[in-house]
Amino acid sequence: MGGGTGFLVAMVNSVLFLGMNPSIIGSRGTLLILAYVFLISCTTGIIAGLAVSFLIKGVNRISGDLPLAGVLMRTLTWAVAAGVALLFARALVHNQEFPADAIPSRIALQVLFLFAGSALFACLFFLNVHMLASGKRRARSFSAIALLACIPALLTVLAILVWPRSHSAQAAAKEDAQHFQASAGLLPPASQTAVPKVFLLGLDGADWDIIDRLLNEGKMPNIAKLLREGCRANLKTIVPCESPAIWTTIATGMPPEIHGITDFVFSQFYRTAINLDPLEQPSKVGFGEIQDAAESLGLLGEVPVTSRMRRSKALWNILSGAGKQSTVVGWWASWPAEEVSGTVVSDRVSYARLEAKYGTERALNGLTHPEDFLSEIHSLIVQPEQLLLADIQEFLDVDDEEAREIMDSDYRGHQLKSEFRFLLSQDRTYVNVAKHCLDARPQPDFFAVYLRGIDIISHCALRYSDVLNPSVADLEEIRKYGKAVERYYAFMDEVAGELLGRIDDGTTTLIISDHGFTMESPGEFHHTNAPDGILLAAGPDIVKGKLIDAPSVYDIAPTVLYLLDTPVAEDMSGSVIWDCIATDTRNAKVVRKVPTYGGHGAVADVSGNPEAEEEMVEHLRALGYLN
């Protein structure tokens, strides 16, 4: 009876799940998701049914009175259902993708209703079938079964109420937005002679506390010049404080549960990536054992996040639809490079070194848009093996022997000696490419470049530095690595100067970071508690010499759209950062809005190199980003 109850519950839940998520029908991950829902529902139903069965037998053995057992079982049914609901709520509250301050969330509530409903459905069904079979209190049992029949309908209504709009609703909203855009007009007013441009520099992990100390010591002159010409603010970030999620939020204006990039990796089923939160990773909803077993059997694996997994349009997609040009260099989750008006250099270009390692016949593709742009910049890619000893010694006070040891080191989590050559070669690659783009072609309306090195070197080397707190490291390590962080910040200041010296006059500059750093235990610096990042803005539309109230990472996309005379979507989570906008600009330029820009369109279906992707995942794991 328990198995039959579980099977019935699983069938009902699978139908409910499809009804609530029609957009997954026909997708490559449909069977895996349904198998997961079916398995968990069936298990829940069997456990609940067997629990009721044992309780009925126990009470009957003690009392010999089935009506009394029925009353007790009805009470226990609700207790079991409430207990299961609490267990799922606890799993979701401790879930990395849905922290406590994000509850209630639409996705969390759907999962809660679905599986708490499984236990309730199983308990009531089993109890009433048992009572019917006993021939006692038949009328009351029929009434209970009638009530039971209403439960799936009630769960469906509740789940639909809390679930985001369906694919068809999004499509309709997209059509409305397109009509609205056509009527509003996307071109700047005819009276405006200057074409607005925005340059966005993303420095992962940059922290005002460190910058301010180096500014006082005169070690960041380019940032100091920008501060005199513009304004600054702390930039509020989000929890969980994961770089791919935050940088995608910056690019889309949407929260992670909407845009879909919530972690460094996604699960895959036979090399088919699954992008449905939170069900694509069973461990995220309290079923890590199931995921571990599937991984050990080779059924599940992990791949780095990609642009295909993003469900919301990024700035470069929106601006392309508005007839504007964009250049994007190294942004998180930008591979495969999307077809936009302009140029995309994806976040996997720095891994092009794996092409030689695994053979050209299995090389990574989709690295750039246009595709042939890769040949133009291939010589600019700096591989770790190409660094010189002097490159290492520019930042670290080590002798030639130790510099060679650093050059030969393998990945090792948050260890400066093993990570330094990779972070330096990666940043130099994207700096070279960004300078080439600015030198070789006209500057586009929107230019964005992302550099990751400050984040990694802060994880690795703040423990040796006194730039934030007195170090607890060994004195010899402090001597060798103690200046690494401040020297890397100074290097980024030089990079900012080189890039800003190449942009057109009248360009608005935004320099941002996704978070700062705090010491979470002696000698350990991280950003688990989401310390504020930085915002520095300068240009003709920006107020000068002002410290503004802390905006949020959600506000960057609306502000960029406003500065570029492009409507802001009403469903974006943030708003224009008005405090940083000059009065003349605010008076002359009214923010225009559209209801939504809809979901993300199709991305070219290109295949990655399995061995290269596995090495990327191992690199992320070595850095400490994955368990």
C-alpha positions as CSV (number, residue, x, y, z in Angstrom):
1,M,0.0,0.0,0.0
2,G,2.9,2.4,0.8
3,G,4.4,1.9,-2.6
4,G,1.1,2.5,-4.4
5,T,0.5,5.6,-2.3
6,G,4.0,6.9,-3.2
7,F,3.4,6.2,-6.9
8,L,0.1,8.0,-6.9
9,V,1.6,11.0,-5.1
10,A,4.5,11.1,-7.6
11,M,2.1,11.0,-10.6
12,V,0.0,13.8,-9.2
13,N,3.1,16.0,-8.4
14,S,4.6,15.4,-11.8
15,V,1.4,16.6,-13.5
16,L,1.2,19.6,-11.1
17,F,4.8,20.5,-11.8
18,L,4.3,20.4,-15.6
19,G,1.2,22.5,-15.2
20,M,3.1,25.1,-13.2
21,N,6.1,25.1,-15.5
22,P,4.9,24.7,-19.1
23,S,8.1,26.4,-20.4
24,I,10.2,23.3,-19.6
25,I,8.1,21.0,-21.8
26,G,10.3,19.9,-24.7
27,S,13.5,21.3,-23.2
28,R,16.6,19.0,-23.0
29,G,16.3,18.8,-19.2
30,T,12.6,18.0,-19.0
31,L,13.1,14.2,-18.4
32,L,15.8,14.8,-15.7
33,I,13.6,17.4,-13.9
34,L,10.6,15.2,-14.0
35,A,12.6,12.2,-12.8
36,Y,13.8,14.2,-9.9
37,V,10.3,15.4,-9.0
38,F,8.9,11.9,-9.4
39,L,11.7,10.3,-7.3
40,I,11.4,12.8,-4.4
41,S,7.5,12.7,-4.5
42,C,7.4,8.9,-4.6
43,T,9.9,8.7,-1.7
44,T,7.9,11.2,0.3
45,G,4.6,9.4,-0.4
46,I,6.0,6.0,0.6
47,I,7.5,7.3,3.8
48,A,4.4,9.1,4.8
49,G,2.2,6.2,3.9
50,L,4.3,3.6,5.7
51,A,4.4,5.9,8.7
52,V,0.6,6.1,8.9
53,S,0.4,2.4,8.4
54,F,2.7,1.6,11.3
55,L,0.9,4.2,13.5
56,I,-2.5,2.7,12.7
57,K,-1.3,-0.8,13.6
58,G,0.2,0.4,16.8
59,V,-2.8,2.3,18.0
60,N,-5.1,-0.6,17.0
61,R,-3.0,-3.0,18.9
62,I,-3.2,-0.9,22.0
63,S,-6.8,0.2,21.8
64,G,-8.5,-2.2,19.4
65,D,-10.7,0.6,18.4
66,L,-10.5,1.8,14.8
67,P,-12.6,4.9,15.2
68,L,-10.3,6.1,17.9
69,A,-7.4,5.2,15.6
70,G,-9.0,7.3,12.9
71,V,-9.2,10.3,15.1
72,L,-5.6,9.9,16.2
73,M,-4.4,9.3,12.7
74,R,-6.1,12.5,11.4
75,T,-4.3,14.4,14.1
76,L,-1.0,12.7,13.3
77,T,-1.6,13.3,9.6
78,W,-1.6,17.1,10.1
79,A,1.4,16.8,12.4
80,V,3.4,14.8,9.8
81,A,2.4,17.2,7.1
82,A,3.5,20.2,9.2
83,G,6.8,18.5,10.1
84,V,7.6,17.8,6.5
85,A,6.8,21.4,5.6
86,L,9.1,22.6,8.4
87,L,11.9,20.3,7.1
88,F,11.6,21.8,3.6
89,A,11.4,25.3,5.0
90,R,14.6,24.7,7.0
91,A,16.4,23.3,3.9
92,L,15.3,26.3,1.9
93,V,16.3,28.8,4.6
94,H,19.8,27.3,4.7
95,N,19.9,27.0,1.0
96,Q,22.7,29.1,-0.6
97,E,20.5,30.2,-3.3
98,F,17.6,31.3,-1.1
99,P,18.9,32.7,2.2
100,A,16.7,33.5,5.1
101,D,16.2,37.1,4.1
102,A,15.0,36.0,0.6
103,I,12.1,34.0,2.0
104,P,9.4,33.9,1.0
105,S,10.5,33.5,-2.6
106,R,8.2,32.3,-5.4
107,I,10.4,29.3,-6.2
108,A,10.9,28.4,-2.5
109,L,7.2,28.5,-1.9
110,Q,6.4,26.3,-4.9
111,V,8.8,23.7,-3.7
112,L,7.4,23.9,-0.2
113,F,3.8,23.5,-1.3
114,L,4.7,20.7,-3.7
115,F,6.5,18.4,-1.3
116,A,4.6,19.3,1.9
117,G,1.6,18.5,-0.2
118,S,3.1,15.1,-1.0
119,A,3.2,14.1,2.6
120,L,-0.3,15.4,3.3
121,F,-1.7,13.8,0.2
122,A,-0.1,10.4,1.0
123,C,-1.1,10.5,4.7
124,L,-4.8,11.3,4.0
125,F,-5.1,8.9,1.1
126,F,-3.6,6.0,3.0
127,L,-5.6,6.7,6.1
128,N,-8.9,6.9,4.4
129,V,-8.3,3.9,2.1
130,H,-7.5,2.0,5.3
131,M,-10.7,3.1,7.0
132,L,-12.8,2.3,3.9
133,A,-11.3,-1.2,3.8
134,S,-12.2,-1.6,7.5
135,G,-15.8,-1.0,6.8
136,K,-16.2,1.4,9.8
137,R,-17.3,5.0,9.8
138,R,-17.8,4.8,6.0
139,A,-19.6,8.1,5.7
140,R,-16.9,10.1,7.4
141,S,-14.2,8.4,5.3
142,F,-16.1,9.3,2.1
143,S,-16.2,13.0,3.3
144,A,-12.5,12.9,3.9
145,I,-11.8,11.5,0.5
146,A,-13.9,14.2,-1.1
147,L,-11.8,16.8,0.8
148,L,-8.7,14.9,-0.3
149,A,-9.7,15.4,-4.0
150,C,-9.7,19.2,-3.5
151,I,-6.1,19.2,-2.3
152,P,-4.4,18.9,-5.7
153,A,-6.5,21.7,-7.0
154,L,-5.7,23.9,-3.9
155,L,-2.0,23.2,-4.3
156,T,-2.1,24.1,-8.0
157,V,-3.8,27.4,-7.2
158,L,-1.3,28.2,-4.5
159,A,1.7,27.3,-6.6
160,I,0.5,29.3,-9.6
161,L,-0.1,32.3,-7.4
162,V,3.5,32.2,-6.1
163,W,5.2,31.1,-9.3
164,P,6.6,33.6,-11.7
165,R,4.8,34.3,-14.9
166,S,4.7,31.5,-17.4
167,H,6.6,31.5,-20.6
168,S,3.6,32.6,-22.6
169,A,3.0,35.4,-20.2
170,Q,6.6,36.5,-20.6
171,A,6.2,36.4,-24.3
172,A,3.1,38.5,-24.2
173,A,4.9,41.0,-21.9
174,K,7.8,41.1,-24.4
175,E,5.4,41.9,-27.2
176,D,3.9,44.7,-25.1
177,A,7.3,46.0,-24.3
178,Q,8.3,46.0,-28.0
179,H,5.1,47.9,-28.8
180,F,5.8,50.4,-26.0
181,Q,9.4,50.9,-27.2
182,A,8.2,51.6,-30.7
183,S,5.7,54.1,-29.5
184,A,8.2,55.7,-27.0
185,G,11.0,55.9,-29.5
186,L,14.5,54.7,-28.6
187,L,16.6,57.4,-30.3
188,P,17.9,60.4,-28.3
189,P,16.0,63.6,-28.6
190,A,16.8,65.5,-31.8
191,S,17.9,68.5,-29.8
192,Q,20.7,66.4,-28.2
193,T,23.9,66.8,-30.3
194,A,26.4,64.7,-28.3
195,V,25.9,61.0,-28.5
196,P,26.1,59.6,-24.9
197,K,28.7,56.9,-24.1
198,V,29.4,54.8,-21.0
199,F,32.6,53.1,-20.0
200,L,32.1,50.5,-17.3
201,L,35.1,49.0,-15.5
202,G,34.4,46.1,-13.2
203,L,37.1,45.3,-10.5
204,D,36.0,42.2,-8.7
205,G,36.5,42.5,-4.9
206,A,37.8,46.1,-4.9
207,D,37.4,47.6,-1.4
208,W,37.2,51.3,-0.4
209,D,39.1,50.7,2.8
210,I,42.1,49.5,0.9
211,I,41.7,52.1,-1.9
212,D,41.5,55.0,0.7
213,R,44.7,53.9,2.4
214,L,46.5,53.8,-0.9
215,L,45.0,57.1,-2.0
216,N,46.4,58.7,1.2
217,E,49.8,57.3,0.3
218,G,49.6,58.6,-3.3
219,K,49.7,55.1,-4.9
220,M,46.5,55.4,-7.0
221,P,46.7,58.7,-8.8
222,N,44.3,57.8,-11.6
223,I,41.5,56.9,-9.2
224,A,42.3,60.1,-7.2
225,K,41.9,62.1,-10.4
226,L,38.5,60.5,-11.1
227,L,37.4,61.2,-7.6
228,R,38.1,64.9,-8.0
229,E,36.0,64.9,-11.2
230,G,33.1,62.7,-10.0
231,C,31.5,61.1,-7.0
232,R,31.8,57.9,-5.0
233,A,29.6,55.6,-3.0
234,N,29.6,52.3,-1.2
235,L,27.8,49.8,-3.4
236,K,25.4,47.4,-1.6
237,T,25.7,43.8,-2.7
238,I,23.5,40.7,-2.3
239,V,23.5,37.4,-0.5
240,P,24.7,34.9,-1.3
241,C,27.8,36.9,-2.3
242,E,28.8,34.8,-5.3
243,S,30.6,36.7,-8.1
244,P,28.8,35.2,-11.1
245,A,25.4,35.9,-9.6
246,I,26.3,39.5,-8.6
247,W,28.0,40.5,-11.9
248,T,25.0,39.1,-13.8
249,T,22.7,41.1,-11.6
250,I,24.8,44.2,-12.4
251,A,24.4,43.4,-16.1
252,T,20.7,42.7,-16.1
253,G,19.2,44.6,-13.2
254,M,17.5,41.4,-12.1
255,P,17.9,39.2,-9.0
256,P,19.6,35.9,-9.3
257,E,16.4,33.8,-8.9
258,I,15.1,35.6,-12.0
259,H,18.2,35.9,-14.2
260,G,19.2,32.3,-13.4
261,I,22.9,32.6,-12.7
262,T,23.1,31.7,-9.0
263,D,26.5,29.9,-8.7
264,F,29.8,29.3,-10.3
265,V,28.7,26.0,-11.9
266,F,25.5,24.2,-13.0
267,S,24.6,20.6,-12.8
268,Q,24.5,18.6,-16.1
269,F,22.9,15.4,-17.0
270,Y,24.9,13.5,-19.7
271,R,26.5,16.8,-20.6
272,T,23.1,18.5,-20.8
273,A,23.1,21.6,-18.5
274,I,20.0,22.1,-16.4
275,N,18.9,25.6,-15.6
276,L,15.9,25.4,-13.4
277,D,16.3,26.8,-9.9
278,P,16.4,25.3,-7.4
279,L,15.7,21.8,-8.8
280,E,18.7,21.5,-11.1
281,Q,20.8,20.8,-8.1
282,P,19.1,18.5,-5.6
283,S,21.7,19.4,-2.9
284,K,20.3,23.0,-3.0
285,V,16.9,21.8,-1.6
286,G,18.3,19.4,1.0
287,F,18.9,16.2,-1.1
288,G,22.6,16.3,-1.3
289,E,22.9,12.5,-0.9
290,I,20.8,11.9,-4.1
291,Q,23.1,14.3,-6.0
292,D,26.2,12.6,-4.6
293,A,24.9,9.2,-5.7
294,A,24.0,10.4,-9.2
295,E,27.5,12.0,-9.6
296,S,29.2,8.8,-8.5
297,L,27.3,6.9,-11.2
298,G,28.3,9.5,-13.8
299,L,24.7,10.7,-14.3
300,L,25.3,14.2,-13.0
301,G,28.3,16.5,-13.4
302,E,29.2,20.1,-13.2
303,V,29.9,22.7,-15.8
304,P,30.9,26.4,-15.5
305,V,28.0,28.8,-15.9
306,T,27.4,30.0,-19.5
307,S,25.4,32.7,-21.3
308,R,22.9,30.0,-22.3
309,M,21.9,29.7,-18.6
310,R,21.0,33.4,-18.2
311,R,17.3,33.9,-18.4
312,S,17.3,37.7,-18.5
313,K,18.6,40.1,-21.1
314,A,21.9,41.8,-20.3
315,L,22.7,45.4,-21.1
316,W,24.4,44.5,-24.4
317,N,21.3,42.6,-25.5
318,I,19.0,45.5,-24.6
319,L,21.2,48.1,-26.2
320,S,21.5,46.0,-29.4
321,G,17.7,46.1,-29.6
322,A,17.8,49.8,-29.2
323,G,20.2,50.2,-32.1
324,K,23.3,50.9,-30.0
325,Q,26.8,49.3,-30.2
326,S,28.5,47.5,-27.3
327,T,31.9,46.0,-26.5
328,V,32.0,43.5,-23.6
329,V,35.3,42.0,-22.4
330,G,35.7,39.1,-20.0
331,W,32.3,39.4,-18.3
332,W,31.1,36.5,-16.1
333,A,28.9,34.0,-17.9
334,S,29.4,35.5,-21.4
335,W,30.4,32.3,-23.1
336,P,29.2,31.4,-25.7
337,A,29.6,34.9,-27.0
338,E,26.2,36.3,-28.0
339,E,25.3,37.9,-31.3
340,V,25.0,41.6,-30.5
341,S,25.6,44.8,-32.3
342,G,29.2,45.1,-31.5
343,T,31.9,42.8,-29.9
344,V,31.8,40.2,-27.2
345,V,35.0,38.7,-25.8
346,S,33.8,36.0,-23.5
347,D,35.1,34.9,-20.1
348,R,36.6,31.8,-21.6
349,V,39.1,33.6,-23.9
350,S,41.6,33.5,-21.1
351,Y,41.2,29.7,-21.2
352,A,42.2,29.5,-24.9
353,R,45.5,28.1,-23.6
354,L,43.5,24.8,-23.2
355,E,43.1,24.7,-27.0
356,A,46.8,23.7,-27.3
357,K,46.6,21.4,-24.4
358,Y,43.7,19.3,-25.7
359,G,44.1,19.7,-29.4
360,T,42.6,22.1,-32.0
361,E,40.0,19.5,-33.1
362,R,38.4,19.8,-29.6
363,A,39.0,23.5,-29.1
364,L,36.6,25.7,-27.3
365,N,34.4,27.6,-29.7
366,G,32.0,30.5,-29.3
367,L,34.8,32.5,-27.6
368,T,34.1,35.8,-29.4
369,H,31.5,37.6,-31.4
370,P,32.2,38.0,-34.3
371,E,33.7,34.5,-34.3
372,D,36.7,35.6,-36.4
373,F,37.6,38.3,-33.9
374,L,39.4,35.6,-31.9
375,S,42.1,35.4,-34.6
376,E,42.6,39.1,-34.3
377,I,43.2,39.0,-30.6
378,H,44.8,35.5,-30.3
379,S,48.3,37.0,-30.0
380,L,47.1,39.2,-27.1
381,I,46.2,36.2,-24.9
382,V,48.7,35.8,-22.1
383,Q,49.2,32.2,-21.1
384,P,50.5,31.6,-17.5
385,E,53.6,29.9,-19.0
386,Q,54.4,33.1,-20.9
387,L,55.0,35.1,-17.8
388,L,58.6,36.1,-17.0
389,L,60.3,35.8,-13.6
390,A,60.3,39.6,-13.6
391,D,56.5,39.6,-13.9
392,I,56.2,37.6,-10.7
393,Q,58.9,39.7,-8.9
394,E,57.1,42.9,-9.8
395,F,54.4,42.0,-7.2
396,L,56.2,39.4,-4.9
397,D,59.5,39.8,-3.1
398,V,60.9,36.4,-4.1
399,D,64.2,35.2,-5.5
400,D,64.5,33.6,-8.9
401,E,64.3,30.1,-7.5
402,E,61.0,30.7,-5.8
403,A,59.7,32.7,-8.8
404,R,60.3,29.5,-10.9
405,E,58.5,27.5,-8.3
406,I,55.5,29.8,-8.5
407,M,55.6,29.4,-12.3
408,D,55.4,25.6,-12.0
409,S,52.7,25.5,-9.3
410,D,49.4,23.7,-9.7
411,Y,46.1,24.9,-8.5
412,R,45.7,25.0,-4.7
413,G,42.8,26.7,-3.0
414,H,43.5,30.3,-2.0
415,Q,47.3,29.8,-2.1
416,L,49.1,32.8,-3.5
417,K,52.0,30.8,-4.9
418,S,49.7,28.5,-6.9
419,E,47.2,31.1,-8.1
420,F,49.2,34.2,-8.8
421,R,50.4,33.3,-12.3
422,F,46.8,32.5,-13.3
423,L,45.2,35.7,-12.0
424,L,47.9,37.9,-13.5
425,S,47.8,36.2,-17.0
426,Q,44.0,36.4,-17.0
427,D,43.9,40.1,-16.2
428,R,46.7,41.0,-18.6
429,T,44.8,39.1,-21.3
430,Y,41.6,41.1,-20.9
431,V,43.5,44.4,-20.5
432,N,45.4,43.7,-23.7
433,V,42.1,42.9,-25.5
434,A,40.3,46.0,-24.1
435,K,43.1,48.3,-25.2
436,H,43.1,46.7,-28.6
437,C,39.4,47.2,-29.0
438,L,39.7,50.9,-28.0
439,D,42.7,51.4,-30.4
440,A,41.5,49.5,-33.4
441,R,37.9,50.7,-33.8
442,P,35.6,53.5,-32.9
443,Q,34.4,53.5,-29.3
444,P,31.0,52.0,-29.0
445,D,28.1,53.4,-27.1
446,F,28.7,51.0,-24.2
447,F,32.1,49.5,-23.3
448,A,32.4,47.1,-20.4
449,V,35.4,45.2,-19.1
450,Y,35.7,42.9,-16.1
451,L,38.9,42.1,-14.3
452,R,39.0,39.5,-11.6
453,G,42.5,39.7,-10.1
454,I,41.8,41.9,-7.0
455,D,39.3,39.4,-5.7
456,I,41.7,36.4,-6.0
457,I,44.8,38.2,-4.7
458,S,42.7,39.5,-1.7
459,H,41.6,36.0,-0.8
460,C,45.2,34.8,-1.1
461,A,47.3,37.6,0.2
462,L,45.4,39.9,2.6
463,R,46.5,37.5,5.3
464,Y,50.1,38.7,4.8
465,S,49.3,42.4,4.5
466,D,48.7,45.1,7.0
467,V,46.6,47.0,4.5
468,L,43.4,46.1,6.5
469,N,44.6,44.5,9.7
470,P,47.9,43.4,11.3
471,S,48.8,40.1,9.8
472,V,49.1,36.9,11.7
473,A,51.3,35.2,9.1
474,D,54.9,34.1,9.4
475,L,57.4,37.0,9.3
476,E,59.2,35.5,6.3
477,E,55.9,35.2,4.4
478,I,55.0,38.8,5.3
479,R,58.4,39.9,3.9
480,K,57.8,38.0,0.6
481,Y,54.0,38.6,0.0
482,G,53.1,41.5,2.3
483,K,53.0,44.1,-0.5
484,A,51.2,41.9,-3.1
485,V,47.7,43.4,-2.4
486,E,48.7,47.0,-2.5
487,R,50.9,46.5,-5.6
488,Y,48.0,44.8,-7.4
489,Y,45.7,47.7,-6.6
490,A,48.3,50.0,-7.9
491,F,48.5,47.9,-11.1
492,M,44.8,48.2,-11.5
493,D,45.1,52.0,-11.1
494,E,47.6,52.0,-13.9
495,V,45.2,49.9,-16.0
496,A,42.4,52.3,-15.3
497,G,44.6,55.2,-16.5
498,E,45.6,53.3,-19.7
499,L,42.0,52.5,-20.5
500,L,40.5,55.9,-19.6
501,G,43.2,57.6,-21.6
502,R,41.8,55.9,-24.7
503,I,38.1,56.7,-24.3
504,D,36.3,59.5,-26.1
505,D,35.8,62.9,-24.4
506,G,32.3,63.2,-22.9
507,T,32.2,59.5,-21.9
508,T,30.6,58.7,-18.5
509,T,32.9,56.4,-16.5
510,L,31.7,53.9,-13.9
511,I,34.1,51.9,-11.9
512,I,32.4,49.3,-9.7
513,S,33.1,46.2,-7.6
514,D,30.7,43.5,-6.5
515,H,31.8,43.3,-2.9
516,G,34.6,44.2,-0.5
517,F,36.4,42.1,2.0
518,T,36.3,41.5,5.8
519,M,38.4,39.3,8.1
520,E,36.1,36.5,9.0
521,S,38.7,34.7,11.2
522,P,42.3,35.4,12.1
523,G,44.2,35.6,8.8
524,E,41.2,34.7,6.7
525,F,39.6,37.4,4.5
526,H,36.4,36.7,2.6
527,H,33.1,38.3,1.7
528,T,30.6,35.8,3.0
529,N,28.7,38.5,4.9
530,A,28.5,40.7,1.8
531,P,30.6,43.8,2.6
532,D,29.9,46.7,0.3
533,G,31.6,47.1,-3.0
534,I,32.7,50.4,-4.6
535,L,31.1,52.8,-7.1
536,L,33.1,55.6,-8.6
537,A,31.3,57.7,-11.3
538,A,32.7,60.6,-13.4
539,G,31.7,62.4,-16.6
540,P,29.6,65.2,-18.0
541,D,26.4,63.8,-16.5
542,I,27.8,63.1,-13.0
543,V,27.9,65.4,-10.0
544,K,31.4,66.3,-8.8
545,G,33.1,65.8,-5.5
546,K,30.2,64.2,-3.7
547,L,29.8,61.2,-1.4
548,I,26.4,59.8,-2.2
549,D,24.2,57.4,-0.2
550,A,24.9,53.7,-0.9
551,P,23.1,52.4,-4.0
552,S,22.8,48.8,-4.8
553,V,24.2,46.5,-7.5
554,Y,20.6,46.4,-8.8
555,D,20.8,50.1,-9.7
556,I,23.7,49.8,-12.1
557,A,21.8,48.6,-15.1
558,P,19.0,51.2,-14.9
559,T,21.6,53.9,-14.5
560,V,23.5,52.8,-17.5
561,L,20.3,52.7,-19.6
562,Y,19.3,56.1,-18.4
563,L,22.8,57.6,-19.3
564,L,22.5,56.0,-22.8
565,D,19.0,57.5,-23.4
566,T,17.5,54.0,-23.4
567,P,14.2,53.2,-21.5
568,V,14.5,51.4,-18.2
569,A,12.4,48.3,-17.6
570,E,9.8,48.6,-14.8
571,D,10.5,45.0,-13.8
572,M,14.1,45.7,-13.0
573,S,14.8,45.5,-9.3
574,G,16.7,48.7,-9.0
575,S,16.4,52.3,-10.2
576,V,18.5,55.1,-11.6
577,I,21.1,56.4,-9.1
578,W,19.7,59.9,-9.1
579,D,22.1,61.2,-6.4
580,C,25.1,60.8,-8.8
581,I,23.3,62.5,-11.8
582,A,24.1,66.2,-12.3
583,T,21.3,68.6,-12.0
584,D,21.5,69.8,-15.6
585,T,21.2,66.3,-16.8
586,R,18.3,65.5,-14.6
587,N,16.4,68.5,-15.8
588,A,17.2,67.8,-19.5
589,K,16.8,64.1,-19.6
590,V,13.7,62.4,-18.3
591,V,13.8,58.7,-17.6
592,R,11.7,56.7,-20.0
593,K,10.3,53.3,-19.1
594,V,9.0,50.1,-20.7
595,P,7.2,47.3,-18.8
596,T,9.8,44.7,-19.4
597,Y,12.5,43.6,-21.9
598,G,11.3,40.0,-21.6
599,G,13.3,36.9,-21.2
600,H,16.6,36.1,-22.8
601,G,16.6,34.9,-26.4
602,A,18.3,31.9,-27.8
603,V,22.1,31.7,-27.6
604,A,24.1,29.8,-30.3
605,D,24.2,26.1,-29.3
606,V,28.0,25.5,-29.4
607,S,29.7,22.7,-27.5
608,G,32.5,23.2,-25.1
609,N,35.5,21.0,-24.6
610,P,34.7,18.5,-21.9
611,E,38.3,18.2,-20.6
612,A,38.7,22.0,-20.7
613,E,35.5,22.5,-18.8
614,E,36.5,19.9,-16.2
615,E,39.8,21.8,-15.7
616,M,37.8,25.1,-15.3
617,V,35.6,23.5,-12.6
618,E,38.7,22.1,-10.8
619,H,40.2,25.6,-10.9
620,L,37.1,27.0,-9.3
621,R,37.2,24.3,-6.7
622,A,40.9,24.9,-6.0
623,L,40.1,28.6,-5.5
624,G,37.7,27.6,-2.7
625,Y,34.6,28.7,-4.6
626,L,33.2,25.1,-4.8
627,N,32.9,22.5,-2.1
